[in-house]
Amino acid sequence: MTTGADTTVHVDTGDGVRLAVRDTGGEGRPVVVLLHGWPVTSYHWRFTGPALAAAGFRAVAADLRGLGGSTAGSGRFDKEALAGDVIALADRLGADRFAVVGHDWGGTVGYLAAAAHPGRVRALVVEEEVLPGVDAPLPPPGRDHYPDWHGPFNRRPGLAEALLPGREDTYHGAFLHQSAGPEPLAGDAVRVYLDAYRRPAALAAGLGYYRTGPADAAAVRARAEQPLRAPVLAIGGRYGMGTAVTHGLSTVAAHVEDLQVPGAGHYPAEQDPATVNPRLVGFLLRHAGTGKA
């Protein structure tokens, strides 16, 4: 696959899935796969990709299946299936070894890819995610800011389908506003995300991500029987999940570094790139910045 700087391409990963991928290019550079969460898209990485490219990496930001510009394929949304998308994407890129950076659900996907393929994933960065099945309560002030109403609503079969059509902007906008904490997301980002999640297919996919909870928790528990050996950087926003990200990952991984972002909520990489990018880039340079992709 040939790409230019900051080019969007589509990559078939099997199961009827075509991932929309924003690729900074750079044949032979170490590959970093960037995975967003809900309810955002790969636009979340608009500050991260250029910083990685400037440091000598090939940054590949993918829209998760069914979201953004990616297709849902068969409609499987369990995170092991999505981890398979990551491995297939790396195969298409010709990346025998690579690093993964995951936000929210993308963090769970990244963990499962790293745990299932320890010889391929050099390093893992998890931003604002407590893995399913892991007990790590949110500390204050995050527990007073991060929403607790969306999960039960999304998991209840039929409820969102009956109530949300035509009100998608209100629902997703409320989550984006509250989960950002005191410092709101940029207006252009909110518009991109609301546009992306207004589509009926995106609503179905977003709900599907939550309704695989028991399978996702079982997958994490099964993989956690062997501690993850790849180095991990855990990123928490003070008004999001905070130190719970590090505490949770420390139960499943042997080497976890912590980064707390004081002014951020659930979206540190875009709320405070000046704090996140130097630590993220430095971590990846130490653990994934040498050798062929």
CORDA-V62957 format. One record per residue. N is the residue number from 1. SS is DSSP state (2 for helix, 1 for strand, 0 for the rest). Layout:
BEGIN
N & SS
N & SS
END
This chain:
BEGIN
1 & 0
2 & 0
3 & 0
4 & 0
5 & 0
6 & 0
7 & 1
8 & 1
9 & 1
10 & 1
11 & 1
12 & 1
13 & 1
14 & 1
15 & 0
16 & 0
17 & 1
18 & 1
19 & 1
20 & 1
21 & 1
22 & 1
23 & 1
24 & 0
25 & 0
26 & 0
27 & 0
28 & 0
29 & 0
30 & 1
31 & 1
32 & 1
33 & 1
34 & 1
35 & 1
36 & 0
37 & 0
38 & 0
39 & 0
40 & 0
41 & 0
42 & 2
43 & 2
44 & 2
45 & 2
46 & 0
47 & 0
48 & 2
49 & 2
50 & 2
51 & 2
52 & 2
53 & 2
54 & 2
55 & 0
56 & 0
57 & 1
58 & 1
59 & 1
60 & 1
61 & 1
62 & 1
63 & 0
64 & 0
65 & 0
66 & 0
67 & 0
68 & 0
69 & 0
70 & 0
71 & 0
72 & 0
73 & 0
74 & 0
75 & 0
76 & 0
77 & 0
78 & 0
79 & 2
80 & 2
81 & 2
82 & 2
83 & 2
84 & 2
85 & 2
86 & 2
87 & 2
88 & 2
89 & 2
90 & 2
91 & 2
92 & 2
93 & 2
94 & 0
95 & 0
96 & 0
97 & 0
98 & 1
99 & 1
100 & 1
101 & 1
102 & 1
103 & 1
104 & 0
105 & 2
106 & 2
107 & 2
108 & 2
109 & 2
110 & 2
111 & 2
112 & 2
113 & 2
114 & 2
115 & 2
116 & 2
117 & 0
118 & 0
119 & 0
120 & 0
121 & 1
122 & 1
123 & 1
124 & 1
125 & 1
126 & 1
127 & 1
128 & 0
129 & 0
130 & 0
131 & 0
132 & 0
133 & 0
134 & 0
135 & 0
136 & 0
137 & 0
138 & 0
139 & 0
140 & 0
141 & 0
142 & 2
143 & 2
144 & 2
145 & 2
146 & 0
147 & 0
148 & 0
149 & 0
150 & 2
151 & 2
152 & 2
153 & 2
154 & 2
155 & 2
156 & 0
157 & 0
158 & 0
159 & 2
160 & 2
161 & 2
162 & 2
163 & 2
164 & 0
165 & 0
166 & 0
167 & 0
168 & 2
169 & 2
170 & 2
171 & 2
172 & 2
173 & 2
174 & 2
175 & 2
176 & 2
177 & 2
178 & 2
179 & 2
180 & 0
181 & 0
182 & 0
183 & 0
184 & 0
185 & 0
186 & 0
187 & 2
188 & 2
189 & 2
190 & 2
191 & 2
192 & 2
193 & 2
194 & 2
195 & 2
196 & 2
197 & 2
198 & 0
199 & 0
200 & 2
201 & 2
202 & 2
203 & 2
204 & 2
205 & 2
206 & 2
207 & 2
208 & 2
209 & 2
210 & 2
211 & 2
212 & 0
213 & 2
214 & 2
215 & 2
216 & 2
217 & 2
218 & 2
219 & 2
220 & 2
221 & 2
222 & 2
223 & 2
224 & 0
225 & 0
226 & 0
227 & 0
228 & 1
229 & 0
230 & 0
231 & 1
232 & 1
233 & 1
234 & 1
235 & 1
236 & 1
237 & 1
238 & 0
239 & 0
240 & 0
241 & 0
242 & 0
243 & 0
244 & 2
245 & 2
246 & 2
247 & 2
248 & 2
249 & 2
250 & 0
251 & 0
252 & 0
253 & 1
254 & 0
255 & 0
256 & 1
257 & 1
258 & 1
259 & 1
260 & 1
261 & 1
262 & 0
263 & 0
264 & 0
265 & 0
266 & 0
267 & 0
268 & 2
269 & 2
270 & 2
271 & 2
272 & 0
273 & 2
274 & 2
275 & 2
276 & 2
277 & 2
278 & 2
279 & 2
280 & 2
281 & 2
282 & 2
283 & 2
284 & 2
285 & 2
286 & 2
287 & 2
288 & 2
289 & 0
290 & 0
291 & 0
292 & 0
293 & 0
END
